[in-house]
Each structure stands twice: as C-alpha cells, then as structure tokens.
Amino acid sequence: MAKIEIYSSPFCGFCHAAKRLLTQKGASFTEIDVMKNPDRKAEMIQRAKGKRTVPQIFIDGAHIGGSDELHALDRRGGLDPLLNGA
C-alpha cells in the first residue's frame, strides 16, 4: 500500500473532502495538522513547491496537489494505481 501524507487543518472543507475520498478507497494516510503543528507548514510549502493552501497531498513522496487535483486524478482513473503502489 502507498504511503500517503496529507497536510490539513481541522476547519478546511477541502481537507475533509480529500480525506473522505481516500477513506472511501480504503487508503490509510498520515495527517499533518498545520494548525496544531505550525512549524510543519513551512515544510509543506517547501515540499509543495510554494503552495500554501491545505490540503497538500503526497503519495509515495510525489506531490499530488490539493483536493481538486486528487479528485481529478481519481476521475481520470489514475488514483487507484497510485494507491496500490503501481
């Protein structure tokens, strides 16, 4: 199974939507709450090439983007292979 990291905040609807999709897919993920851990926000910005909004999602170290990009990837049929390590 893929290693999934999602930088999020508790009041972010897009974060909830992304986590809901991953959960529906049966994927486990590590959530990094940038409100509880503000020092991790700088890490997120660096890893996401300057993106400052949450969520920022990484699968096996590759930057996927935010919720919109995750859902678009799923619609194109590209999410399941990544989640299964293909």
HTML snippet that shows the backbone in 3Dmol.js (N, CA, C, O; Angstrom):
<script src="https://3Dmol.org/build/3Dmol-min.js"></script>
<div id="view" style="width:600px;height:400px;position:relative"></div>
<script>
const pdb = `
ATOM      1  N   MET A   1       0.837  -1.180   0.000  1.00  0.00           N
ATOM      2  CA  MET A   1       0.000   0.000   0.000  1.00  0.00           C
ATOM      3  C   MET A   1       0.883   1.244   0.000  1.00  0.00           C
ATOM      4  O   MET A   1       1.963   1.252   0.590  1.00  0.00           O
ATOM      5  N   ALA A   2       0.423   2.269  -0.652  1.00  0.00           N
ATOM      6  CA  ALA A   2       1.188   3.510  -0.793  1.00  0.00           C
ATOM      7  C   ALA A   2       1.272   4.268   0.538  1.00  0.00           C
ATOM      8  O   ALA A   2       0.397   4.157   1.397  1.00  0.00           O
ATOM      9  N   LYS A   3       2.342   5.032   0.674  1.00  0.00           N
ATOM     10  CA  LYS A   3       2.489   5.925   1.824  1.00  0.00           C
ATOM     11  C   LYS A   3       1.857   7.261   1.438  1.00  0.00           C
ATOM     12  O   LYS A   3       2.307   7.924   0.503  1.00  0.00           O
ATOM     13  N   ILE A   4       0.813   7.647   2.166  1.00  0.00           N
ATOM     14  CA  ILE A   4       0.077   8.869   1.857  1.00  0.00           C
ATOM     15  C   ILE A   4       0.213   9.834   3.020  1.00  0.00           C
ATOM     16  O   ILE A   4       0.000   9.477   4.179  1.00  0.00           O
ATOM     17  N   GLU A   5       0.574  11.074   2.683  1.00  0.00           N
ATOM     18  CA  GLU A   5       0.658  12.148   3.670  1.00  0.00           C
ATOM     19  C   GLU A   5      -0.258  13.270   3.212  1.00  0.00           C
ATOM     20  O   GLU A   5      -0.269  13.641   2.038  1.00  0.00           O
ATOM     21  N   ILE A   6      -1.025  13.804   4.151  1.00  0.00           N
ATOM     22  CA  ILE A   6      -1.910  14.916   3.822  1.00  0.00           C
ATOM     23  C   ILE A   6      -1.740  16.009   4.875  1.00  0.00           C
ATOM     24  O   ILE A   6      -1.986  15.799   6.063  1.00  0.00           O
ATOM     25  N   TYR A   7      -1.316  17.169   4.409  1.00  0.00           N
ATOM     26  CA  TYR A   7      -1.218  18.342   5.266  1.00  0.00           C
ATOM     27  C   TYR A   7      -2.601  18.979   5.270  1.00  0.00           C
ATOM     28  O   TYR A   7      -3.180  19.219   4.211  1.00  0.00           O
ATOM     29  N   SER A   8      -3.125  19.249   6.449  1.00  0.00           N
ATOM     30  CA  SER A   8      -4.507  19.724   6.545  1.00  0.00           C
ATOM     31  C   SER A   8      -4.679  20.668   7.726  1.00  0.00           C
ATOM     32  O   SER A   8      -3.753  20.921   8.497  1.00  0.00           O
ATOM     33  N   SER A   9      -5.899  21.179   7.839  1.00  0.00           N
ATOM     34  CA  SER A   9      -6.317  21.906   9.037  1.00  0.00           C
ATOM     35  C   SER A   9      -7.745  21.481   9.340  1.00  0.00           C
ATOM     36  O   SER A   9      -8.473  21.071   8.436  1.00  0.00           O
ATOM     37  N   PRO A  10      -8.159  21.573  10.608  1.00  0.00           N
ATOM     38  CA  PRO A  10      -9.444  20.999  11.004  1.00  0.00           C
ATOM     39  C   PRO A  10     -10.676  21.695  10.419  1.00  0.00           C
ATOM     40  O   PRO A  10     -11.736  21.075  10.334  1.00  0.00           O
ATOM     41  N   PHE A  11     -10.571  22.936  10.022  1.00  0.00           N
ATOM     42  CA  PHE A  11     -11.751  23.663   9.547  1.00  0.00           C
ATOM     43  C   PHE A  11     -11.801  23.781   8.024  1.00  0.00           C
ATOM     44  O   PHE A  11     -12.505  24.637   7.487  1.00  0.00           O
ATOM     45  N   CYS A  12     -11.071  22.942   7.348  1.00  0.00           N
ATOM     46  CA  CYS A  12     -10.929  23.007   5.893  1.00  0.00           C
ATOM     47  C   CYS A  12     -11.847  21.983   5.227  1.00  0.00           C
ATOM     48  O   CYS A  12     -11.635  20.777   5.352  1.00  0.00           O
ATOM     49  N   GLY A  13     -12.864  22.469   4.523  1.00  0.00           N
ATOM     50  CA  GLY A  13     -13.783  21.582   3.826  1.00  0.00           C
ATOM     51  C   GLY A  13     -13.113  20.762   2.743  1.00  0.00           C
ATOM     52  O   GLY A  13     -13.461  19.600   2.537  1.00  0.00           O
ATOM     53  N   PHE A  14     -12.146  21.362   2.043  1.00  0.00           N
ATOM     54  CA  PHE A  14     -11.421  20.635   1.004  1.00  0.00           C
ATOM     55  C   PHE A  14     -10.590  19.504   1.616  1.00  0.00           C
ATOM     56  O   PHE A  14     -10.444  18.438   1.018  1.00  0.00           O
ATOM     57  N   CYS A  15     -10.053  19.744   2.805  1.00  0.00           N
ATOM     58  CA  CYS A  15      -9.299  18.700   3.511  1.00  0.00           C
ATOM     59  C   CYS A  15     -10.215  17.524   3.832  1.00  0.00           C
ATOM     60  O   CYS A  15      -9.852  16.365   3.629  1.00  0.00           O
ATOM     61  N   HIS A  16     -11.404  17.838   4.335  1.00  0.00           N
ATOM     62  CA  HIS A  16     -12.365  16.784   4.675  1.00  0.00           C
ATOM     63  C   HIS A  16     -12.761  15.996   3.435  1.00  0.00           C
ATOM     64  O   HIS A  16     -12.888  14.773   3.496  1.00  0.00           O
ATOM     65  N   ALA A  17     -12.958  16.684   2.303  1.00  0.00           N
ATOM     66  CA  ALA A  17     -13.332  16.006   1.061  1.00  0.00           C
ATOM     67  C   ALA A  17     -12.219  15.071   0.592  1.00  0.00           C
ATOM     68  O   ALA A  17     -12.493  13.950   0.163  1.00  0.00           O
ATOM     69  N   ALA A  18     -10.988  15.515   0.668  1.00  0.00           N
ATOM     70  CA  ALA A  18      -9.855  14.679   0.252  1.00  0.00           C
ATOM     71  C   ALA A  18      -9.721  13.462   1.160  1.00  0.00           C
ATOM     72  O   ALA A  18      -9.519  12.347   0.680  1.00  0.00           O
ATOM     73  N   LYS A  19      -9.832  13.670   2.459  1.00  0.00           N
ATOM     74  CA  LYS A  19      -9.722  12.559   3.404  1.00  0.00           C
ATOM     75  C   LYS A  19     -10.878  11.576   3.214  1.00  0.00           C
ATOM     76  O   LYS A  19     -10.695  10.364   3.329  1.00  0.00           O
ATOM     77  N   ARG A  20     -12.057  12.101   2.926  1.00  0.00           N
ATOM     78  CA  ARG A  20     -13.223  11.240   2.692  1.00  0.00           C
ATOM     79  C   ARG A  20     -12.989  10.341   1.469  1.00  0.00           C
ATOM     80  O   ARG A  20     -13.284   9.147   1.514  1.00  0.00           O
ATOM     81  N   LEU A  21     -12.463  10.908   0.384  1.00  0.00           N
ATOM     82  CA  LEU A  21     -12.186  10.114  -0.815  1.00  0.00           C
ATOM     83  C   LEU A  21     -11.161   9.024  -0.515  1.00  0.00           C
ATOM     84  O   LEU A  21     -11.351   7.869  -0.898  1.00  0.00           O
ATOM     85  N   LEU A  22     -10.089   9.384   0.160  1.00  0.00           N
ATOM     86  CA  LEU A  22      -9.066   8.395   0.485  1.00  0.00           C
ATOM     87  C   LEU A  22      -9.621   7.299   1.383  1.00  0.00           C
ATOM     88  O   LEU A  22      -9.298   6.125   1.204  1.00  0.00           O
ATOM     89  N   THR A  23     -10.448   7.675   2.340  1.00  0.00           N
ATOM     90  CA  THR A  23     -11.060   6.696   3.236  1.00  0.00           C
ATOM     91  C   THR A  23     -12.000   5.770   2.472  1.00  0.00           C
ATOM     92  O   THR A  23     -12.023   4.565   2.721  1.00  0.00           O
ATOM     93  N   GLN A  24     -12.778   6.327   1.543  1.00  0.00           N
ATOM     94  CA  GLN A  24     -13.669   5.506   0.717  1.00  0.00           C
ATOM     95  C   GLN A  24     -12.883   4.498  -0.119  1.00  0.00           C
ATOM     96  O   GLN A  24     -13.372   3.409  -0.417  1.00  0.00           O
ATOM     97  N   LYS A  25     -11.672   4.872  -0.490  1.00  0.00           N
ATOM     98  CA  LYS A  25     -10.810   3.983  -1.272  1.00  0.00           C
ATOM     99  C   LYS A  25     -10.116   2.944  -0.388  1.00  0.00           C
ATOM    100  O   LYS A  25      -9.419   2.064  -0.892  1.00  0.00           O
ATOM    101  N   GLY A  26     -10.308   3.047   0.927  1.00  0.00           N
ATOM    102  CA  GLY A  26      -9.666   2.118   1.847  1.00  0.00           C
ATOM    103  C   GLY A  26      -8.210   2.432   2.104  1.00  0.00           C
ATOM    104  O   GLY A  26      -7.471   1.585   2.606  1.00  0.00           O
ATOM    105  N   ALA A  27      -7.787   3.640   1.765  1.00  0.00           N
ATOM    106  CA  ALA A  27      -6.386   4.037   1.916  1.00  0.00           C
ATOM    107  C   ALA A  27      -6.157   4.617   3.308  1.00  0.00           C
ATOM    108  O   ALA A  27      -6.953   5.417   3.801  1.00  0.00           O
ATOM    109  N   SER A  28      -5.075   4.208   3.923  1.00  0.00           N
ATOM    110  CA  SER A  28      -4.690   4.828   5.189  1.00  0.00           C
ATOM    111  C   SER A  28      -3.705   5.948   4.871  1.00  0.00           C
ATOM    112  O   SER A  28      -2.958   5.883   3.895  1.00  0.00           O
ATOM    113  N   PHE A  29      -3.723   6.967   5.709  1.00  0.00           N
ATOM    114  CA  PHE A  29      -2.866   8.126   5.458  1.00  0.00           C
ATOM    115  C   PHE A  29      -2.423   8.731   6.769  1.00  0.00           C
ATOM    116  O   PHE A  29      -3.050   8.546   7.812  1.00  0.00           O
ATOM    117  N   THR A  30      -1.327   9.459   6.688  1.00  0.00           N
ATOM    118  CA  THR A  30      -0.827  10.225   7.821  1.00  0.00           C
ATOM    119  C   THR A  30      -1.285  11.655   7.623  1.00  0.00           C
ATOM    120  O   THR A  30      -1.022  12.269   6.589  1.00  0.00           O
ATOM    121  N   GLU A  31      -1.974  12.177   8.626  1.00  0.00           N
ATOM    122  CA  GLU A  31      -2.463  13.546   8.557  1.00  0.00           C
ATOM    123  C   GLU A  31      -1.556  14.446   9.380  1.00  0.00           C
ATOM    124  O   GLU A  31      -1.236  14.146  10.531  1.00  0.00           O
ATOM    125  N   ILE A  32      -1.148  15.549   8.776  1.00  0.00           N
ATOM    126  CA  ILE A  32      -0.300  16.524   9.455  1.00  0.00           C
ATOM    127  C   ILE A  32      -1.116  17.802   9.588  1.00  0.00           C
ATOM    128  O   ILE A  32      -1.343  18.510   8.607  1.00  0.00           O
ATOM    129  N   ASP A  33      -1.549  18.088  10.796  1.00  0.00           N
ATOM    130  CA  ASP A  33      -2.390  19.255  11.075  1.00  0.00           C
ATOM    131  C   ASP A  33      -1.487  20.481  11.219  1.00  0.00           C
ATOM    132  O   ASP A  33      -0.759  20.609  12.204  1.00  0.00           O
ATOM    133  N   VAL A  34      -1.537  21.380  10.236  1.00  0.00           N
ATOM    134  CA  VAL A  34      -0.645  22.540  10.251  1.00  0.00           C
ATOM    135  C   VAL A  34      -1.103  23.610  11.244  1.00  0.00           C
ATOM    136  O   VAL A  34      -0.354  24.546  11.521  1.00  0.00           O
ATOM    137  N   MET A  35      -2.315  23.489  11.783  1.00  0.00           N
ATOM    138  CA  MET A  35      -2.739  24.417  12.839  1.00  0.00           C
ATOM    139  C   MET A  35      -2.158  23.993  14.179  1.00  0.00           C
ATOM    140  O   MET A  35      -1.724  24.838  14.962  1.00  0.00           O
ATOM    141  N   LYS A  36      -2.146  22.697  14.448  1.00  0.00           N
ATOM    142  CA  LYS A  36      -1.565  22.186  15.698  1.00  0.00           C
ATOM    143  C   LYS A  36      -0.045  22.194  15.645  1.00  0.00           C
ATOM    144  O   LYS A  36       0.623  22.324  16.671  1.00  0.00           O
ATOM    145  N   ASN A  37       0.496  22.054  14.432  1.00  0.00           N
ATOM    146  CA  ASN A  37       1.950  21.988  14.237  1.00  0.00           C
ATOM    147  C   ASN A  37       2.368  23.037  13.218  1.00  0.00           C
ATOM    148  O   ASN A  37       2.721  22.692  12.091  1.00  0.00           O
ATOM    149  N   PRO A  38       2.334  24.328  13.597  1.00  0.00           N
ATOM    150  CA  PRO A  38       2.616  25.381  12.621  1.00  0.00           C
ATOM    151  C   PRO A  38       4.007  25.296  12.008  1.00  0.00           C
ATOM    152  O   PRO A  38       4.216  25.776  10.894  1.00  0.00           O
ATOM    153  N   ASP A  39       4.961  24.694  12.711  1.00  0.00           N
ATOM    154  CA  ASP A  39       6.306  24.534  12.137  1.00  0.00           C
ATOM    155  C   ASP A  39       6.291  23.607  10.927  1.00  0.00           C
ATOM    156  O   ASP A  39       7.189  23.680  10.088  1.00  0.00           O
ATOM    157  N   ARG A  40       5.296  22.743  10.822  1.00  0.00           N
ATOM    158  CA  ARG A  40       5.206  21.827   9.687  1.00  0.00           C
ATOM    159  C   ARG A  40       4.671  22.515   8.432  1.00  0.00           C
ATOM    160  O   ARG A  40       4.796  21.977   7.332  1.00  0.00           O
ATOM    161  N   LYS A  41       4.073  23.708   8.588  1.00  0.00           N
ATOM    162  CA  LYS A  41       3.554  24.422   7.421  1.00  0.00           C
ATOM    163  C   LYS A  41       4.697  24.820   6.485  1.00  0.00           C
ATOM    164  O   LYS A  41       4.563  24.717   5.265  1.00  0.00           O
ATOM    165  N   ALA A  42       5.809  25.271   7.042  1.00  0.00           N
ATOM    166  CA  ALA A  42       6.973  25.624   6.215  1.00  0.00           C
ATOM    167  C   ALA A  42       7.475  24.401   5.455  1.00  0.00           C
ATOM    168  O   ALA A  42       7.860  24.500   4.290  1.00  0.00           O
ATOM    169  N   GLU A  43       7.467  23.261   6.113  1.00  0.00           N
ATOM    170  CA  GLU A  43       7.850  22.003   5.465  1.00  0.00           C
ATOM    171  C   GLU A  43       6.913  21.706   4.294  1.00  0.00           C
ATOM    172  O   GLU A  43       7.361  21.327   3.211  1.00  0.00           O
ATOM    173  N   MET A  44       5.606  21.881   4.520  1.00  0.00           N
ATOM    174  CA  MET A  44       4.612  21.654   3.472  1.00  0.00           C
ATOM    175  C   MET A  44       4.858  22.571   2.280  1.00  0.00           C
ATOM    176  O   MET A  44       4.849  22.122   1.134  1.00  0.00           O
ATOM    177  N   ILE A  45       5.075  23.844   2.547  1.00  0.00           N
ATOM    178  CA  ILE A  45       5.288  24.824   1.480  1.00  0.00           C
ATOM    179  C   ILE A  45       6.507  24.452   0.643  1.00  0.00           C
ATOM    180  O   ILE A  45       6.484  24.543  -0.584  1.00  0.00           O
ATOM    181  N   GLN A  46       7.561  24.036   1.319  1.00  0.00           N
ATOM    182  CA  GLN A  46       8.767  23.630   0.592  1.00  0.00           C
ATOM    183  C   GLN A  46       8.502  22.388  -0.254  1.00  0.00           C
ATOM    184  O   GLN A  46       8.861  22.353  -1.431  1.00  0.00           O
ATOM    185  N   ARG A  47       7.883  21.380   0.329  1.00  0.00           N
ATOM    186  CA  ARG A  47       7.622  20.131  -0.401  1.00  0.00           C
ATOM    187  C   ARG A  47       6.650  20.343  -1.556  1.00  0.00           C
ATOM    188  O   ARG A  47       6.746  19.677  -2.587  1.00  0.00           O
ATOM    189  N   ALA A  48       5.697  21.290  -1.377  1.00  0.00           N
ATOM    190  CA  ALA A  48       4.666  21.538  -2.388  1.00  0.00           C
ATOM    191  C   ALA A  48       5.081  22.637  -3.359  1.00  0.00           C
ATOM    192  O   ALA A  48       4.239  23.200  -4.059  1.00  0.00           O
ATOM    193  N   LYS A  49       6.366  22.943  -3.403  1.00  0.00           N
ATOM    194  CA  LYS A  49       6.904  23.930  -4.361  1.00  0.00           C
ATOM    195  C   LYS A  49       6.198  25.281  -4.264  1.00  0.00           C
ATOM    196  O   LYS A  49       5.837  25.886  -5.273  1.00  0.00           O
ATOM    197  N   GLY A  50       6.006  25.747  -3.004  1.00  0.00           N
ATOM    198  CA  GLY A  50       5.453  27.077  -2.785  1.00  0.00           C
ATOM    199  C   GLY A  50       3.954  27.142  -2.541  1.00  0.00           C
ATOM    200  O   GLY A  50       3.435  28.205  -2.202  1.00  0.00           O
ATOM    201  N   LYS A  51       3.259  26.046  -2.704  1.00  0.00           N
ATOM    202  CA  LYS A  51       1.808  26.044  -2.438  1.00  0.00           C
ATOM    203  C   LYS A  51       1.592  26.230  -0.945  1.00  0.00           C
ATOM    204  O   LYS A  51       2.243  25.581  -0.126  1.00  0.00           O
ATOM    205  N   ARG A  52       0.666  27.126  -0.595  1.00  0.00           N
ATOM    206  CA  ARG A  52       0.453  27.479   0.804  1.00  0.00           C
ATOM    207  C   ARG A  52      -0.890  27.026   1.360  1.00  0.00           C
ATOM    208  O   ARG A  52      -1.122  27.102   2.566  1.00  0.00           O
ATOM    209  N   THR A  53      -1.771  26.557   0.488  1.00  0.00           N
ATOM    210  CA  THR A  53      -3.105  26.179   0.933  1.00  0.00           C
ATOM    211  C   THR A  53      -3.157  24.700   1.305  1.00  0.00           C
ATOM    212  O   THR A  53      -2.371  23.893   0.810  1.00  0.00           O
ATOM    213  N   VAL A  54      -4.084  24.366   2.173  1.00  0.00           N
ATOM    214  CA  VAL A  54      -4.318  22.968   2.522  1.00  0.00           C
ATOM    215  C   VAL A  54      -5.606  22.519   1.850  1.00  0.00           C
ATOM    216  O   VAL A  54      -6.499  23.333   1.613  1.00  0.00           O
ATOM    217  N   PRO A  55      -5.709  21.245   1.545  1.00  0.00           N
ATOM    218  CA  PRO A  55      -4.712  20.208   1.785  1.00  0.00           C
ATOM    219  C   PRO A  55      -3.622  20.197   0.718  1.00  0.00           C
ATOM    220  O   PRO A  55      -3.809  20.676  -0.400  1.00  0.00           O
ATOM    221  N   GLN A  56      -2.505  19.646   1.093  1.00  0.00           N
ATOM    222  CA  GLN A  56      -1.457  19.280   0.144  1.00  0.00           C
ATOM    223  C   GLN A  56      -1.212  17.799   0.371  1.00  0.00           C
ATOM    224  O   GLN A  56      -0.947  17.364   1.491  1.00  0.00           O
ATOM    225  N   ILE A  57      -1.302  17.039  -0.697  1.00  0.00           N
ATOM    226  CA  ILE A  57      -1.309  15.583  -0.604  1.00  0.00           C
ATOM    227  C   ILE A  57      -0.091  15.010  -1.331  1.00  0.00           C
ATOM    228  O   ILE A  57       0.255  15.429  -2.436  1.00  0.00           O
ATOM    229  N   PHE A  58       0.537  14.049  -0.680  1.00  0.00           N
ATOM    230  CA  PHE A  58       1.708  13.366  -1.230  1.00  0.00           C
ATOM    231  C   PHE A  58       1.456  11.868  -1.186  1.00  0.00           C
ATOM    232  O   PHE A  58       1.032  11.334  -0.161  1.00  0.00           O
ATOM    233  N   ILE A  59       1.715  11.194  -2.290  1.00  0.00           N
ATOM    234  CA  ILE A  59       1.609   9.737  -2.348  1.00  0.00           C
ATOM    235  C   ILE A  59       2.973   9.191  -2.738  1.00  0.00           C
ATOM    236  O   ILE A  59       3.504   9.489  -3.808  1.00  0.00           O
ATOM    237  N   ASP A  60       3.523   8.387  -1.845  1.00  0.00           N
ATOM    238  CA  ASP A  60       4.884   7.847  -2.022  1.00  0.00           C
ATOM    239  C   ASP A  60       5.879   8.956  -2.348  1.00  0.00           C
ATOM    240  O   ASP A  60       6.758   8.787  -3.194  1.00  0.00           O
ATOM    241  N   GLY A  61       5.732  10.089  -1.670  1.00  0.00           N
ATOM    242  CA  GLY A  61       6.649  11.206  -1.817  1.00  0.00           C
ATOM    243  C   GLY A  61       6.353  12.130  -2.981  1.00  0.00           C
ATOM    244  O   GLY A  61       6.919  13.220  -3.058  1.00  0.00           O
ATOM    245  N   ALA A  62       5.478  11.721  -3.889  1.00  0.00           N
ATOM    246  CA  ALA A  62       5.142  12.545  -5.051  1.00  0.00           C
ATOM    247  C   ALA A  62       4.016  13.507  -4.684  1.00  0.00           C
ATOM    248  O   ALA A  62       3.017  13.110  -4.085  1.00  0.00           O
ATOM    249  N   HIS A  63       4.188  14.764  -5.048  1.00  0.00           N
ATOM    250  CA  HIS A  63       3.181  15.771  -4.764  1.00  0.00           C
ATOM    251  C   HIS A  63       2.005  15.619  -5.717  1.00  0.00           C
ATOM    252  O   HIS A  63       2.164  15.728  -6.933  1.00  0.00           O
ATOM    253  N   ILE A  64       0.835  15.368  -5.166  1.00  0.00           N
ATOM    254  CA  ILE A  64      -0.384  15.217  -5.958  1.00  0.00           C
ATOM    255  C   ILE A  64      -1.062  16.569  -6.128  1.00  0.00           C
ATOM    256  O   ILE A  64      -1.628  16.855  -7.183  1.00  0.00           O
ATOM    257  N   GLY A  65      -1.008  17.395  -5.101  1.00  0.00           N
ATOM    258  CA  GLY A  65      -1.684  18.690  -5.099  1.00  0.00           C
ATOM    259  C   GLY A  65      -2.724  18.723  -3.998  1.00  0.00           C
ATOM    260  O   GLY A  65      -2.556  18.109  -2.945  1.00  0.00           O
ATOM    261  N   GLY A  66      -3.802  19.450  -4.257  1.00  0.00           N
ATOM    262  CA  GLY A  66      -4.864  19.591  -3.277  1.00  0.00           C
ATOM    263  C   GLY A  66      -6.022  18.656  -3.562  1.00  0.00           C
ATOM    264  O   GLY A  66      -5.898  17.692  -4.318  1.00  0.00           O
ATOM    265  N   SER A  67      -7.143  18.959  -2.946  1.00  0.00           N
ATOM    266  CA  SER A  67      -8.342  18.132  -3.085  1.00  0.00           C
ATOM    267  C   SER A  67      -8.824  18.075  -4.531  1.00  0.00           C
ATOM    268  O   SER A  67      -9.181  17.004  -5.021  1.00  0.00           O
ATOM    269  N   ASP A  68      -8.838  19.212  -5.214  1.00  0.00           N
ATOM    270  CA  ASP A  68      -9.303  19.232  -6.608  1.00  0.00           C
ATOM    271  C   ASP A  68      -8.441  18.327  -7.481  1.00  0.00           C
ATOM    272  O   ASP A  68      -8.960  17.581  -8.311  1.00  0.00           O
ATOM    273  N   GLU A  69      -7.142  18.391  -7.297  1.00  0.00           N
ATOM    274  CA  GLU A  69      -6.233  17.563  -8.091  1.00  0.00           C
ATOM    275  C   GLU A  69      -6.405  16.080  -7.754  1.00  0.00           C
ATOM    276  O   GLU A  69      -6.343  15.224  -8.637  1.00  0.00           O
ATOM    277  N   LEU A  70      -6.623  15.782  -6.462  1.00  0.00           N
ATOM    278  CA  LEU A  70      -6.836  14.394  -6.054  1.00  0.00           C
ATOM    279  C   LEU A  70      -8.099  13.828  -6.703  1.00  0.00           C
ATOM    280  O   LEU A  70      -8.092  12.714  -7.228  1.00  0.00           O
ATOM    281  N   HIS A  71      -9.178  14.604  -6.663  1.00  0.00           N
ATOM    282  CA  HIS A  71     -10.435  14.146  -7.258  1.00  0.00           C
ATOM    283  C   HIS A  71     -10.322  14.028  -8.793  1.00  0.00           C
ATOM    284  O   HIS A  71     -10.878  13.104  -9.387  1.00  0.00           O
ATOM    285  N   ALA A  72      -9.608  14.957  -9.422  1.00  0.00           N
ATOM    286  CA  ALA A  72      -9.407  14.886 -10.873  1.00  0.00           C
ATOM    287  C   ALA A  72      -8.593  13.638 -11.232  1.00  0.00           C
ATOM    288  O   ALA A  72      -8.887  12.964 -12.219  1.00  0.00           O
ATOM    289  N   LEU A  73      -7.593  13.343 -10.446  1.00  0.00           N
ATOM    290  CA  LEU A  73      -6.781  12.145 -10.661  1.00  0.00           C
ATOM    291  C   LEU A  73      -7.649  10.898 -10.568  1.00  0.00           C
ATOM    292  O   LEU A  73      -7.498   9.965 -11.356  1.00  0.00           O
ATOM    293  N   ASP A  74      -8.561  10.889  -9.598  1.00  0.00           N
ATOM    294  CA  ASP A  74      -9.465   9.754  -9.450  1.00  0.00           C
ATOM    295  C   ASP A  74     -10.404   9.628 -10.653  1.00  0.00           C
ATOM    296  O   ASP A  74     -10.639   8.525 -11.145  1.00  0.00           O
ATOM    297  N   ARG A  75     -10.935  10.749 -11.121  1.00  0.00           N
ATOM    298  CA  ARG A  75     -11.840  10.719 -12.286  1.00  0.00           C
ATOM    299  C   ARG A  75     -11.139  10.198 -13.538  1.00  0.00           C
ATOM    300  O   ARG A  75     -11.763   9.551 -14.380  1.00  0.00           O
ATOM    301  N   ARG A  76      -9.836  10.483 -13.658  1.00  0.00           N
ATOM    302  CA  ARG A  76      -9.063  10.010 -14.818  1.00  0.00           C
ATOM    303  C   ARG A  76      -8.632   8.545 -14.672  1.00  0.00           C
ATOM    304  O   ARG A  76      -8.069   7.959 -15.597  1.00  0.00           O
ATOM    305  N   GLY A  77      -8.905   7.967 -13.501  1.00  0.00           N
ATOM    306  CA  GLY A  77      -8.509   6.579 -13.275  1.00  0.00           C
ATOM    307  C   GLY A  77      -7.077   6.419 -12.810  1.00  0.00           C
ATOM    308  O   GLY A  77      -6.545   5.308 -12.813  1.00  0.00           O
ATOM    309  N   GLY A  78      -6.442   7.517 -12.408  1.00  0.00           N
ATOM    310  CA  GLY A  78      -5.040   7.450 -12.012  1.00  0.00           C
ATOM    311  C   GLY A  78      -4.784   7.278 -10.530  1.00  0.00           C
ATOM    312  O   GLY A  78      -3.651   7.020 -10.125  1.00  0.00           O
ATOM    313  N   LEU A  79      -5.822   7.416  -9.712  1.00  0.00           N
ATOM    314  CA  LEU A  79      -5.602   7.347  -8.261  1.00  0.00           C
ATOM    315  C   LEU A  79      -5.418   5.910  -7.779  1.00  0.00           C
ATOM    316  O   LEU A  79      -4.491   5.628  -7.020  1.00  0.00           O
ATOM    317  N   ASP A  80      -6.282   5.010  -8.207  1.00  0.00           N
ATOM    318  CA  ASP A  80      -6.205   3.622  -7.721  1.00  0.00           C
ATOM    319  C   ASP A  80      -4.839   2.981  -7.969  1.00  0.00           C
ATOM    320  O   ASP A  80      -4.307   2.334  -7.067  1.00  0.00           O
ATOM    321  N   PRO A  81      -4.248   3.137  -9.168  1.00  0.00           N
ATOM    322  CA  PRO A  81      -2.916   2.553  -9.361  1.00  0.00           C
ATOM    323  C   PRO A  81      -1.873   3.127  -8.391  1.00  0.00           C
ATOM    324  O   PRO A  81      -1.002   2.400  -7.914  1.00  0.00           O
ATOM    325  N   LEU A  82      -1.965   4.429  -8.102  1.00  0.00           N
ATOM    326  CA  LEU A  82      -1.010   5.020  -7.138  1.00  0.00           C
ATOM    327  C   LEU A  82      -1.228   4.456  -5.743  1.00  0.00           C
ATOM    328  O   LEU A  82      -0.267   4.169  -5.029  1.00  0.00           O
ATOM    329  N   LEU A  83      -2.480   4.297  -5.355  1.00  0.00           N
ATOM    330  CA  LEU A  83      -2.780   3.782  -4.018  1.00  0.00           C
ATOM    331  C   LEU A  83      -2.333   2.343  -3.865  1.00  0.00           C
ATOM    332  O   LEU A  83      -1.988   1.904  -2.768  1.00  0.00           O
ATOM    333  N   ASN A  84      -2.340   1.613  -4.961  1.00  0.00           N
ATOM    334  CA  ASN A  84      -1.936   0.204  -4.919  1.00  0.00           C
ATOM    335  C   ASN A  84      -0.458   0.005  -5.216  1.00  0.00           C
ATOM    336  O   ASN A  84       0.012  -1.125  -5.357  1.00  0.00           O
ATOM    337  N   GLY A  85       0.273   1.119  -5.311  1.00  0.00           N
ATOM    338  CA  GLY A  85       1.717   1.032  -5.500  1.00  0.00           C
ATOM    339  C   GLY A  85       2.145   0.655  -6.903  1.00  0.00           C
ATOM    340  O   GLY A  85       3.258   0.171  -7.107  1.00  0.00           O
ATOM    341  N   ALA A  86       1.269   0.871  -7.868  1.00  0.00           N
ATOM    342  CA  ALA A  86       1.616   0.508  -9.262  1.00  0.00           C
ATOM    343  C   ALA A  86       2.465   1.579  -9.910  1.00  0.00           C
ATOM    344  O   ALA A  86       2.848   1.445 -11.072  1.00  0.00           O
TER     345      ALA A  86
END
`;
const viewer = $3Dmol.createViewer("view");
viewer.addModel(pdb, "pdb");
viewer.setStyle({}, {cartoon: {color: "spectrum"}});
viewer.zoomTo();
viewer.render();
</script>
